[in-house]
Amino acid sequence: MYIYPDNLKSKAVMWMWELKDIGIIAVCGIISILALTKTGFMLPLAATAGYGFLTIRVDDISIMMFIKNGWSYFARQQTYEWRLDSDE
């Protein structure tokens, strides 16, 4: 039995992440654990956990996408110049 998603153009998702994000989290997790065991440096592990939290998808949107969309909305504001035409 095959179960198809509602939207066939959506990206592949496993658990609550896209497959790309799971790959990034796995590779960064291995590097972070190696850094923690060899040097005791905890920042890479915290960054990996933060990335994992920000990329959790609920209803086809993640917190990271929400932050990116909000930043692009507020950072790229349009400016308007008001002037009177002298032709009237």
N, CA, C and O atoms as a CHARMM CRD file, in Angstrom:
* protein
*
  352
    1    1 MET  N      0.84400  -1.17800   0.00000 PROA 1      0.00000
    2    1 MET  CA     0.00000   0.00000   0.00000 PROA 1      0.00000
    3    1 MET  C      0.88800   1.24000   0.00000 PROA 1      0.00000
    4    1 MET  O      1.80500   1.35400   0.81400 PROA 1      0.00000
    5    2 TYR  N      0.61700   2.15200  -0.90000 PROA 2      0.00000
    6    2 TYR  CA     1.36800   3.39800  -1.00500 PROA 2      0.00000
    7    2 TYR  C      0.51200   4.54300  -0.49800 PROA 2      0.00000
    8    2 TYR  O     -0.68300   4.61600  -0.78500 PROA 2      0.00000
    9    3 ILE  N      1.12200   5.42300   0.24700 PROA 3      0.00000
   10    3 ILE  CA     0.42800   6.61000   0.73400 PROA 3      0.00000
   11    3 ILE  C      1.08100   7.81800   0.08500 PROA 3      0.00000
   12    3 ILE  O      2.26900   8.07500   0.28600 PROA 3      0.00000
   13    4 TYR  N      0.31400   8.54900  -0.68300 PROA 4      0.00000
   14    4 TYR  CA     0.82500   9.71600  -1.37100 PROA 4      0.00000
   15    4 TYR  C      0.50400  10.97600  -0.56500 PROA 4      0.00000
   16    4 TYR  O     -0.55000  11.05900   0.06500 PROA 4      0.00000
   17    5 PRO  N      1.41700  11.96100  -0.58500 PROA 5      0.00000
   18    5 PRO  CA     1.10700  13.22300   0.11300 PROA 5      0.00000
   19    5 PRO  C      0.01500  13.98200  -0.61700 PROA 5      0.00000
   20    5 PRO  O     -0.25200  13.71900  -1.78900 PROA 5      0.00000
   21    6 ASP  N     -0.61600  14.91900   0.07000 PROA 6      0.00000
   22    6 ASP  CA    -1.67500  15.71400  -0.54400 PROA 6      0.00000
   23    6 ASP  C     -1.13100  16.56000  -1.68900 PROA 6      0.00000
   24    6 ASP  O     -1.77700  16.69900  -2.72700 PROA 6      0.00000
   25    7 ASN  N      0.04600  17.11600  -1.49800 PROA 7      0.00000
   26    7 ASN  CA     0.65400  17.95700  -2.51100 PROA 7      0.00000
   27    7 ASN  C      1.85100  17.21600  -3.08500 PROA 7      0.00000
   28    7 ASN  O      2.86400  17.06100  -2.40300 PROA 7      0.00000
   29    8 LEU  N      1.75200  16.75700  -4.32100 PROA 8      0.00000
   30    8 LEU  CA     2.82100  15.95800  -4.91500 PROA 8      0.00000
   31    8 LEU  C      4.04600  16.78900  -5.26600 PROA 8      0.00000
   32    8 LEU  O      5.09400  16.21700  -5.56600 PROA 8      0.00000
   33    9 LYS  N      3.95600  18.10300  -5.24100 PROA 9      0.00000
   34    9 LYS  CA     5.10700  18.95900  -5.52300 PROA 9      0.00000
   35    9 LYS  C      5.85800  19.34400  -4.25200 PROA 9      0.00000
   36    9 LYS  O      6.85600  20.06200  -4.32300 PROA 9      0.00000
   37   10 SER  N      5.40300  18.88800  -3.10600 PROA 10     0.00000
   38   10 SER  CA     6.07300  19.23400  -1.85600 PROA 10     0.00000
   39   10 SER  C      7.39100  18.46800  -1.73600 PROA 10     0.00000
   40   10 SER  O      7.59600  17.45000  -2.39700 PROA 10     0.00000
   41   11 LYS  N      8.27300  18.97500  -0.88200 PROA 11     0.00000
   42   11 LYS  CA     9.57500  18.35200  -0.69400 PROA 11     0.00000
   43   11 LYS  C      9.44500  17.12700   0.19400 PROA 11     0.00000
   44   11 LYS  O      8.50000  16.99600   0.97200 PROA 11     0.00000
   45   12 ALA  N     10.42700  16.22300   0.05800 PROA 12     0.00000
   46   12 ALA  CA    10.42100  14.99400   0.84500 PROA 12     0.00000
   47   12 ALA  C     10.65700  15.31900   2.31600 PROA 12     0.00000
   48   12 ALA  O     11.57900  16.06000   2.65800 PROA 12     0.00000
   49   13 VAL  N      9.81900  14.76000   3.17800 PROA 13     0.00000
   50   13 VAL  CA     9.88300  15.04900   4.60900 PROA 13     0.00000
   51   13 VAL  C      9.97600  13.73100   5.37100 PROA 13     0.00000
   52   13 VAL  O      9.27800  12.76600   5.06200 PROA 13     0.00000
   53   14 MET  N     10.84200  13.71300   6.36000 PROA 14     0.00000
   54   14 MET  CA    10.95700  12.54500   7.23400 PROA 14     0.00000
   55   14 MET  C     10.84500  13.04100   8.66200 PROA 14     0.00000
   56   14 MET  O     11.57400  13.94400   9.07200 PROA 14     0.00000
   57   15 TRP  N      9.94100  12.45700   9.41200 PROA 15     0.00000
   58   15 TRP  CA     9.57300  12.92600  10.73700 PROA 15     0.00000
   59   15 TRP  C      9.12800  14.37700  10.64300 PROA 15     0.00000
   60   15 TRP  O      8.07200  14.64200  10.06800 PROA 15     0.00000
   61   16 MET  N      9.88000  15.32200  11.17900 PROA 16     0.00000
   62   16 MET  CA     9.46300  16.72400  11.13900 PROA 16     0.00000
   63   16 MET  C     10.45100  17.59900  10.38200 PROA 16     0.00000
   64   16 MET  O     10.39000  18.82300  10.49000 PROA 16     0.00000
   65   17 TRP  N     11.36600  16.99400   9.61200 PROA 17     0.00000
   66   17 TRP  CA    12.37300  17.74000   8.88000 PROA 17     0.00000
   67   17 TRP  C     12.37500  17.31800   7.42100 PROA 17     0.00000
   68   17 TRP  O     11.93400  16.22100   7.07800 PROA 17     0.00000
   69   18 GLU  N     12.88400  18.21400   6.55200 PROA 18     0.00000
   70   18 GLU  CA    13.15100  17.83100   5.16900 PROA 18     0.00000
   71   18 GLU  C     14.36600  16.91500   5.17500 PROA 18     0.00000
   72   18 GLU  O     15.16000  16.93900   6.11500 PROA 18     0.00000
   73   19 LEU  N     14.51100  16.11500   4.14100 PROA 19     0.00000
   74   19 LEU  CA    15.63600  15.18600   4.08200 PROA 19     0.00000
   75   19 LEU  C     16.96600  15.92800   4.01700 PROA 19     0.00000
   76   19 LEU  O     17.96400  15.45300   4.55900 PROA 19     0.00000
   77   20 LYS  N     16.99200  17.08500   3.36200 PROA 20     0.00000
   78   20 LYS  CA    18.20100  17.89700   3.30100 PROA 20     0.00000
   79   20 LYS  C     18.61100  18.32900   4.70800 PROA 20     0.00000
   80   20 LYS  O     19.79200  18.28800   5.05100 PROA 20     0.00000
   81   21 ASP  N     17.65200  18.73700   5.51000 PROA 21     0.00000
   82   21 ASP  CA    17.94400  19.18000   6.86700 PROA 21     0.00000
   83   21 ASP  C     18.41700  18.02800   7.74400 PROA 21     0.00000
   84   21 ASP  O     19.28900  18.21800   8.59200 PROA 21     0.00000
   85   22 ILE  N     17.85700  16.84000   7.55200 PROA 22     0.00000
   86   22 ILE  CA    18.29900  15.68000   8.32700 PROA 22     0.00000
   87   22 ILE  C     19.75200  15.35800   7.99500 PROA 22     0.00000
   88   22 ILE  O     20.52800  15.01400   8.88700 PROA 22     0.00000
   89   23 GLY  N     20.12500  15.46600   6.72700 PROA 23     0.00000
   90   23 GLY  CA    21.51900  15.22900   6.33700 PROA 23     0.00000
   91   23 GLY  C     22.45800  16.24300   6.95900 PROA 23     0.00000
   92   23 GLY  O     23.52700  15.88400   7.45300 PROA 23     0.00000
   93   24 ILE  N     22.06200  17.51400   6.93900 PROA 24     0.00000
   94   24 ILE  CA    22.89400  18.56700   7.53200 PROA 24     0.00000
   95   24 ILE  C     23.02400  18.35500   9.03400 PROA 24     0.00000
   96   24 ILE  O     24.11700  18.47900   9.58700 PROA 24     0.00000
   97   25 ILE  N     21.91800  18.03700   9.69400 PROA 25     0.00000
   98   25 ILE  CA    21.94300  17.81200  11.14200 PROA 25     0.00000
   99   25 ILE  C     22.81800  16.60200  11.47600 PROA 25     0.00000
  100   25 ILE  O     23.55900  16.63400  12.45800 PROA 25     0.00000
  101   26 ALA  N     22.74400  15.54300  10.67700 PROA 26     0.00000
  102   26 ALA  CA    23.53500  14.34000  10.95200 PROA 26     0.00000
  103   26 ALA  C     25.03500  14.62200  10.80200 PROA 26     0.00000
  104   26 ALA  O     25.82100  14.25100  11.67400 PROA 26     0.00000
  105   27 VAL  N     25.43400  15.26800   9.71300 PROA 27     0.00000
  106   27 VAL  CA    26.85600  15.56400   9.48800 PROA 27     0.00000
  107   27 VAL  C     27.37600  16.52800  10.55300 PROA 27     0.00000
  108   27 VAL  O     28.44400  16.30900  11.12500 PROA 27     0.00000
  109   28 CYS  N     26.62200  17.59200  10.81700 PROA 28     0.00000
  110   28 CYS  CA    27.04500  18.55300  11.83900 PROA 28     0.00000
  111   28 CYS  C     27.03100  17.92900  13.22800 PROA 28     0.00000
  112   28 CYS  O     27.85400  18.27800  14.07300 PROA 28     0.00000
  113   29 GLY  N     26.10600  17.01400  13.46800 PROA 29     0.00000
  114   29 GLY  CA    26.06000  16.32300  14.75500 PROA 29     0.00000
  115   29 GLY  C     27.29300  15.46800  14.98800 PROA 29     0.00000
  116   29 GLY  O     27.84300  15.45200  16.08900 PROA 29     0.00000
  117   30 ILE  N     27.72900  14.76100  13.95800 PROA 30     0.00000
  118   30 ILE  CA    28.94100  13.93600  14.08400 PROA 30     0.00000
  119   30 ILE  C     30.15700  14.82600  14.33000 PROA 30     0.00000
  120   30 ILE  O     30.98200  14.53000  15.19500 PROA 30     0.00000
  121   31 ILE  N     30.26700  15.91000  13.57600 PROA 31     0.00000
  122   31 ILE  CA    31.38800  16.83700  13.77000 PROA 31     0.00000
  123   31 ILE  C     31.32400  17.46600  15.15900 PROA 31     0.00000
  124   31 ILE  O     32.35500  17.63800  15.81000 PROA 31     0.00000
  125   32 SER  N     30.13300  17.80600  15.61000 PROA 32     0.00000
  126   32 SER  CA    29.97000  18.42000  16.93100 PROA 32     0.00000
  127   32 SER  C     30.35000  17.46700  18.04800 PROA 32     0.00000
  128   32 SER  O     30.98900  17.87100  19.01900 PROA 32     0.00000
  129   33 ILE  N     29.96400  16.20900  17.92100 PROA 33     0.00000
  130   33 ILE  CA    30.30500  15.22400  18.94800 PROA 33     0.00000
  131   33 ILE  C     31.80500  14.97100  18.96800 PROA 33     0.00000
  132   33 ILE  O     32.39200  14.81300  20.03900 PROA 33     0.00000
  133   34 LEU  N     32.43100  14.93300  17.79500 PROA 34     0.00000
  134   34 LEU  CA    33.88200  14.78800  17.75500 PROA 34     0.00000
  135   34 LEU  C     34.57500  15.98600  18.39700 PROA 34     0.00000
  136   34 LEU  O     35.54100  15.82300  19.14300 PROA 34     0.00000
  137   35 ALA  N     34.08400  17.18500  18.10700 PROA 35     0.00000
  138   35 ALA  CA    34.67200  18.38000  18.71700 PROA 35     0.00000
  139   35 ALA  C     34.47400  18.37300  20.22700 PROA 35     0.00000
  140   35 ALA  O     35.35900  18.80100  20.96700 PROA 35     0.00000
  141   36 LEU  N     33.34200  17.90000  20.68600 PROA 36     0.00000
  142   36 LEU  CA    33.07000  17.85800  22.12400 PROA 36     0.00000
  143   36 LEU  C     33.97100  16.84100  22.83200 PROA 36     0.00000
  144   36 LEU  O     34.48700  17.11600  23.91600 PROA 36     0.00000
  145   37 THR  N     34.15800  15.67200  22.22300 PROA 37     0.00000
  146   37 THR  CA    34.96700  14.65000  22.88300 PROA 37     0.00000
  147   37 THR  C     36.46100  14.95900  22.82400 PROA 37     0.00000
  148   37 THR  O     37.19600  14.64100  23.75900 PROA 37     0.00000
  149   38 LYS  N     36.91300  15.57200  21.73900 PROA 38     0.00000
  150   38 LYS  CA    38.35000  15.83400  21.59900 PROA 38     0.00000
  151   38 LYS  C     38.79000  17.10500  22.32300 PROA 38     0.00000
  152   38 LYS  O     39.86300  17.13100  22.92500 PROA 38     0.00000
  153   39 THR  N     37.97000  18.16400  22.27200 PROA 39     0.00000
  154   39 THR  CA    38.39800  19.44100  22.83500 PROA 39     0.00000
  155   39 THR  C     37.52700  19.91900  23.98800 PROA 39     0.00000
  156   39 THR  O     37.93100  20.80800  24.73800 PROA 39     0.00000
  157   40 GLY  N     36.35200  19.35100  24.14000 PROA 40     0.00000
  158   40 GLY  CA    35.43600  19.81500  25.17700 PROA 40     0.00000
  159   40 GLY  C     34.70200  21.08900  24.78300 PROA 40     0.00000
  160   40 GLY  O     34.08700  21.73800  25.62900 PROA 40     0.00000
  161   41 PHE  N     34.76100  21.44900  23.50900 PROA 41     0.00000
  162   41 PHE  CA    34.13800  22.66800  22.98800 PROA 41     0.00000
  163   41 PHE  C     32.68000  22.35900  22.66200 PROA 41     0.00000
  164   41 PHE  O     32.40400  21.50500  21.81900 PROA 41     0.00000
  165   42 MET  N     31.74500  23.04300  23.32100 PROA 42     0.00000
  166   42 MET  CA    30.32700  22.70100  23.22800 PROA 42     0.00000
  167   42 MET  C     29.56000  23.55300  22.21200 PROA 42     0.00000
  168   42 MET  O     28.41700  23.22300  21.89500 PROA 42     0.00000
  169   43 LEU  N     30.14200  24.63000  21.69600 PROA 43     0.00000
  170   43 LEU  CA    29.42800  25.54300  20.79900 PROA 43     0.00000
  171   43 LEU  C     28.92700  24.86500  19.51600 PROA 43     0.00000
  172   43 LEU  O     27.79100  25.12600  19.12000 PROA 43     0.00000
  173   44 PRO  N     29.71700  24.00400  18.84100 PROA 44     0.00000
  174   44 PRO  CA    29.16500  23.34700  17.64100 PROA 44     0.00000
  175   44 PRO  C     27.94000  22.48700  17.92900 PROA 44     0.00000
  176   44 PRO  O     27.02100  22.41900  17.11200 PROA 44     0.00000
  177   45 LEU  N     27.92400  21.83800  19.07500 PROA 45     0.00000
  178   45 LEU  CA    26.77300  21.00500  19.43400 PROA 45     0.00000
  179   45 LEU  C     25.54000  21.87100  19.67800 PROA 45     0.00000
  180   45 LEU  O     24.43300  21.50700  19.28200 PROA 45     0.00000
  181   46 ALA  N     25.73100  23.01500  20.32900 PROA 46     0.00000
  182   46 ALA  CA    24.61900  23.93300  20.56300 PROA 46     0.00000
  183   46 ALA  C     24.10500  24.51900  19.24800 PROA 46     0.00000
  184   46 ALA  O     22.89700  24.67600  19.06800 PROA 46     0.00000
  185   47 ALA  N     25.01900  24.84100  18.33000 PROA 47     0.00000
  186   47 ALA  CA    24.61200  25.37100  17.02700 PROA 47     0.00000
  187   47 ALA  C     23.83800  24.32400  16.22600 PROA 47     0.00000
  188   47 ALA  O     22.86100  24.65400  15.55500 PROA 47     0.00000
  189   48 THR  N     24.26700  23.07900  16.29500 PROA 48     0.00000
  190   48 THR  CA    23.56300  21.99800  15.59800 PROA 48     0.00000
  191   48 THR  C     22.17200  21.79300  16.18100 PROA 48     0.00000
  192   48 THR  O     21.20400  21.61500  15.44100 PROA 48     0.00000
  193   49 ALA  N     22.07100  21.81700  17.50100 PROA 49     0.00000
  194   49 ALA  CA    20.75700  21.67200  18.14500 PROA 49     0.00000
  195   49 ALA  C     19.85000  22.85600  17.80300 PROA 49     0.00000
  196   49 ALA  O     18.65000  22.68200  17.59500 PROA 49     0.00000
  197   50 GLY  N     20.42300  24.05300  17.74600 PROA 50     0.00000
  198   50 GLY  CA    19.64300  25.23200  17.35900 PROA 50     0.00000
  199   50 GLY  C     19.14100  25.13400  15.93100 PROA 50     0.00000
  200   50 GLY  O     17.98700  25.45400  15.64700 PROA 50     0.00000
  201   51 TYR  N     20.01900  24.68600  15.02300 PROA 51     0.00000
  202   51 TYR  CA    19.60500  24.49900  13.62700 PROA 51     0.00000
  203   51 TYR  C     18.51000  23.43800  13.53000 PROA 51     0.00000
  204   51 TYR  O     17.54800  23.59900  12.77900 PROA 51     0.00000
  205   52 GLY  N     18.66100  22.36700  14.28200 PROA 52     0.00000
  206   52 GLY  CA    17.64600  21.31700  14.27800 PROA 52     0.00000
  207   52 GLY  C     16.30200  21.82900  14.76700 PROA 52     0.00000
  208   52 GLY  O     15.26300  21.46300  14.21800 PROA 52     0.00000
  209   53 PHE  N     16.30900  22.66600  15.78600 PROA 53     0.00000
  210   53 PHE  CA    15.06200  23.22800  16.30500 PROA 53     0.00000
  211   53 PHE  C     14.44100  24.20100  15.30300 PROA 53     0.00000
  212   53 PHE  O     13.22700  24.18700  15.09900 PROA 53     0.00000
  213   54 LEU  N     15.26700  25.04900  14.67500 PROA 54     0.00000
  214   54 LEU  CA    14.73400  26.04800  13.75200 PROA 54     0.00000
  215   54 LEU  C     14.19700  25.44900  12.45700 PROA 54     0.00000
  216   54 LEU  O     13.39300  26.08700  11.77700 PROA 54     0.00000
  217   55 THR  N     14.61900  24.25300  12.10400 PROA 55     0.00000
  218   55 THR  CA    14.17100  23.65900  10.83800 PROA 55     0.00000
  219   55 THR  C     13.04500  22.65200  11.01200 PROA 55     0.00000
  220   55 THR  O     12.68700  21.97300  10.05000 PROA 55     0.00000
  221   56 ILE  N     12.47700  22.53300  12.20000 PROA 56     0.00000
  222   56 ILE  CA    11.31200  21.65800  12.38900 PROA 56     0.00000
  223   56 ILE  C     10.15500  22.21200  11.55700 PROA 56     0.00000
  224   56 ILE  O      9.84900  23.40200  11.62400 PROA 56     0.00000
  225   57 ARG  N      9.52500  21.35200  10.78600 PROA 57     0.00000
  226   57 ARG  CA     8.42900  21.77700   9.91600 PROA 57     0.00000
  227   57 ARG  C      7.08700  21.38900  10.50600 PROA 57     0.00000
  228   57 ARG  O      6.87200  20.25000  10.91900 PROA 57     0.00000
  229   58 VAL  N      6.18700  22.36800  10.53500 PROA 58     0.00000
  230   58 VAL  CA     4.80700  22.13600  10.94100 PROA 58     0.00000
  231   58 VAL  C      3.93400  22.80700   9.88900 PROA 58     0.00000
  232   58 VAL  O      4.09100  23.99700   9.61800 PROA 58     0.00000
  233   59 ASP  N      3.02400  22.05800   9.30000 PROA 59     0.00000
  234   59 ASP  CA     2.15000  22.56200   8.23800 PROA 59     0.00000
  235   59 ASP  C      2.94100  23.19500   7.09500 PROA 59     0.00000
  236   59 ASP  O      2.56300  24.24800   6.58200 PROA 59     0.00000
  237   60 ASP  N      4.02800  22.55700   6.70200 PROA 60     0.00000
  238   60 ASP  CA     4.86400  22.94300   5.56100 PROA 60     0.00000
  239   60 ASP  C      5.54600  24.29800   5.73300 PROA 60     0.00000
  240   60 ASP  O      5.83700  24.96000   4.73800 PROA 60     0.00000
  241   61 ILE  N      5.80400  24.72300   6.95300 PROA 61     0.00000
  242   61 ILE  CA     6.59700  25.93000   7.20800 PROA 61     0.00000
  243   61 ILE  C      7.44400  25.67500   8.45300 PROA 61     0.00000
  244   61 ILE  O      7.01400  24.98800   9.37900 PROA 61     0.00000
  245   62 SER  N      8.64100  26.23300   8.46200 PROA 62     0.00000
  246   62 SER  CA     9.52100  26.07400   9.61200 PROA 62     0.00000
  247   62 SER  C      9.78300  27.44000  10.24300 PROA 62     0.00000
  248   62 SER  O      9.49400  28.48000   9.65100 PROA 62     0.00000
  249   63 ILE  N     10.32900  27.41700  11.44200 PROA 63     0.00000
  250   63 ILE  CA    10.64400  28.67300  12.11900 PROA 63     0.00000
  251   63 ILE  C     11.69200  29.44000  11.33100 PROA 63     0.00000
  252   63 ILE  O     11.62600  30.66700  11.25200 PROA 63     0.00000
  253   64 MET  N     12.66600  28.73200  10.74000 PROA 64     0.00000
  254   64 MET  CA    13.70600  29.39800   9.96200 PROA 64     0.00000
  255   64 MET  C     13.11100  30.09800   8.73300 PROA 64     0.00000
  256   64 MET  O     13.52200  31.20800   8.39500 PROA 64     0.00000
  257   65 MET  N     12.15200  29.45600   8.06800 PROA 65     0.00000
  258   65 MET  CA    11.50100  30.09500   6.92300 PROA 65     0.00000
  259   65 MET  C     10.73300  31.33200   7.36900 PROA 65     0.00000
  260   65 MET  O     10.73700  32.34900   6.67500 PROA 65     0.00000
  261   66 PHE  N     10.07500  31.25200   8.52000 PROA 66     0.00000
  262   66 PHE  CA     9.33200  32.38400   9.05100 PROA 66     0.00000
  263   66 PHE  C     10.27000  33.54700   9.34900 PROA 66     0.00000
  264   66 PHE  O      9.95000  34.69500   9.04400 PROA 66     0.00000
  265   67 ILE  N     11.42900  33.25800   9.94400 PROA 67     0.00000
  266   67 ILE  CA    12.40800  34.30600  10.23300 PROA 67     0.00000
  267   67 ILE  C     12.95700  34.90700   8.94300 PROA 67     0.00000
  268   67 ILE  O     13.10000  36.12600   8.84400 PROA 67     0.00000
  269   68 LYS  N     13.26800  34.06400   7.94700 PROA 68     0.00000
  270   68 LYS  CA    13.78200  34.57200   6.65900 PROA 68     0.00000
  271   68 LYS  C     12.74600  35.46100   5.97600 PROA 68     0.00000
  272   68 LYS  O     13.08600  36.53100   5.47100 PROA 68     0.00000
  273   69 ASN  N     11.49500  35.03100   5.95600 PROA 69     0.00000
  274   69 ASN  CA    10.44700  35.82700   5.31900 PROA 69     0.00000
  275   69 ASN  C     10.23200  37.13800   6.05400 PROA 69     0.00000
  276   69 ASN  O     10.03900  38.17500   5.42100 PROA 69     0.00000
  277   70 GLY  N     10.26200  37.10900   7.37100 PROA 70     0.00000
  278   70 GLY  CA    10.11100  38.33500   8.15000 PROA 70     0.00000
  279   70 GLY  C     11.27100  39.29000   7.93000 PROA 70     0.00000
  280   70 GLY  O     11.07000  40.49900   7.81000 PROA 70     0.00000
  281   71 TRP  N     12.49100  38.74900   7.87800 PROA 71     0.00000
  282   71 TRP  CA    13.65800  39.59200   7.63900 PROA 71     0.00000
  283   71 TRP  C     13.59100  40.22400   6.25300 PROA 71     0.00000
  284   71 TRP  O     13.88100  41.41100   6.10400 PROA 71     0.00000
  285   72 SER  N     13.21700  39.46100   5.25100 PROA 72     0.00000
  286   72 SER  CA    13.15200  40.03500   3.90900 PROA 72     0.00000
  287   72 SER  C     12.03900  41.07300   3.80900 PROA 72     0.00000
  288   72 SER  O     12.16000  42.03000   3.04400 PROA 72     0.00000
  289   73 TYR  N     10.96800  40.90300   4.56100 PROA 73     0.00000
  290   73 TYR  CA     9.88700  41.88700   4.54000 PROA 73     0.00000
  291   73 TYR  C     10.33300  43.19500   5.18300 PROA 73     0.00000
  292   73 TYR  O     10.08800  44.26800   4.63300 PROA 73     0.00000
  293   74 PHE  N     10.98400  43.11800   6.33700 PROA 74     0.00000
  294   74 PHE  CA    11.37000  44.32700   7.04400 PROA 74     0.00000
  295   74 PHE  C     12.64600  44.95500   6.49500 PROA 74     0.00000
  296   74 PHE  O     12.80700  46.17200   6.58400 PROA 74     0.00000
  297   75 ALA  N     13.55500  44.16700   5.93100 PROA 75     0.00000
  298   75 ALA  CA    14.82900  44.70200   5.44600 PROA 75     0.00000
  299   75 ALA  C     14.68000  45.33800   4.06800 PROA 75     0.00000
  300   75 ALA  O     15.39700  46.28600   3.74600 PROA 75     0.00000
  301   76 ARG  N     13.78100  44.84200   3.27000 PROA 76     0.00000
  302   76 ARG  CA    13.62400  45.35200   1.90400 PROA 76     0.00000
  303   76 ARG  C     12.36600  46.19100   1.77600 PROA 76     0.00000
  304   76 ARG  O     11.52200  45.92300   0.92100 PROA 76     0.00000
  305   77 GLN  N     12.23800  47.19400   2.61000 PROA 77     0.00000
  306   77 GLN  CA    11.07700  48.06500   2.53400 PROA 77     0.00000
  307   77 GLN  C     11.18800  48.96100   1.29100 PROA 77     0.00000
  308   77 GLN  O     12.27800  49.40500   0.93200 PROA 77     0.00000
  309   78 GLN  N     10.07800  49.21100   0.66000 PROA 78     0.00000
  310   78 GLN  CA    10.05200  50.09000  -0.49600 PROA 78     0.00000
  311   78 GLN  C      9.90700  51.52100  -0.02000 PROA 78     0.00000
  312   78 GLN  O      9.25500  51.79500   0.98700 PROA 78     0.00000
  313   79 THR  N     10.51600  52.41700  -0.74900 PROA 79     0.00000
  314   79 THR  CA    10.37800  53.83300  -0.42600 PROA 79     0.00000
  315   79 THR  C      9.59700  54.51200  -1.55000 PROA 79     0.00000
  316   79 THR  O      9.73900  54.16600  -2.72200 PROA 79     0.00000
  317   80 TYR  N      8.79600  55.45600  -1.17700 PROA 80     0.00000
  318   80 TYR  CA     7.98800  56.19700  -2.13800 PROA 80     0.00000
  319   80 TYR  C      8.33300  57.67500  -2.02400 PROA 80     0.00000
  320   80 TYR  O      8.52100  58.20100  -0.92700 PROA 80     0.00000
  321   81 GLU  N      8.40900  58.32000  -3.15200 PROA 81     0.00000
  322   81 GLU  CA     8.69600  59.74500  -3.19600 PROA 81     0.00000
  323   81 GLU  C      7.44600  60.47500  -3.68800 PROA 81     0.00000
  324   81 GLU  O      6.94900  60.19900  -4.77900 PROA 81     0.00000
  325   82 TRP  N      6.95500  61.38400  -2.89600 PROA 82     0.00000
  326   82 TRP  CA     5.77000  62.12700  -3.27300 PROA 82     0.00000
  327   82 TRP  C      6.21500  63.46300  -3.85400 PROA 82     0.00000
  328   82 TRP  O      7.03400  64.16700  -3.26200 PROA 82     0.00000
  329   83 ARG  N      5.67700  63.79700  -4.99900 PROA 83     0.00000
  330   83 ARG  CA     5.98700  65.08500  -5.60200 PROA 83     0.00000
  331   83 ARG  C      4.77400  65.55300  -6.38700 PROA 83     0.00000
  332   83 ARG  O      3.96000  64.74800  -6.83900 PROA 83     0.00000
  333   84 LEU  N      4.66900  66.82100  -6.53500 PROA 84     0.00000
  334   84 LEU  CA     3.56500  67.39600  -7.28500 PROA 84     0.00000
  335   84 LEU  C      3.99900  67.62900  -8.72400 PROA 84     0.00000
  336   84 LEU  O      5.08700  68.14400  -8.98300 PROA 84     0.00000
  337   85 ASP  N      3.14100  67.24700  -9.64700 PROA 85     0.00000
  338   85 ASP  CA     3.42000  67.51000 -11.04700 PROA 85     0.00000
  339   85 ASP  C      3.00800  68.94600 -11.36800 PROA 85     0.00000
  340   85 ASP  O      1.93700  69.38600 -10.95000 PROA 85     0.00000
  341   86 SER  N      3.82600  69.66700 -12.08900 PROA 86     0.00000
  342   86 SER  CA     3.52000  71.04200 -12.43100 PROA 86     0.00000
  343   86 SER  C      2.67300  71.15700 -13.70000 PROA 86     0.00000
  344   86 SER  O      2.31900  72.26200 -14.11100 PROA 86     0.00000
  345   87 ASP  N      2.35000  70.02600 -14.32000 PROA 87     0.00000
  346   87 ASP  CA     1.56000  70.04000 -15.55100 PROA 87     0.00000
  347   87 ASP  C      0.09700  70.33600 -15.28500 PROA 87     0.00000
  348   87 ASP  O     -0.60900  70.73100 -16.21300 PROA 87     0.00000
  349   88 GLU  N     -0.38100  70.17300 -14.10700 PROA 88     0.00000
  350   88 GLU  CA    -1.81900  70.34100 -13.84700 PROA 88     0.00000
  351   88 GLU  C     -2.21500  71.75800 -13.70000 PROA 88     0.00000
  352   88 GLU  O     -3.39000  72.05100 -13.47900 PROA 88     0.00000
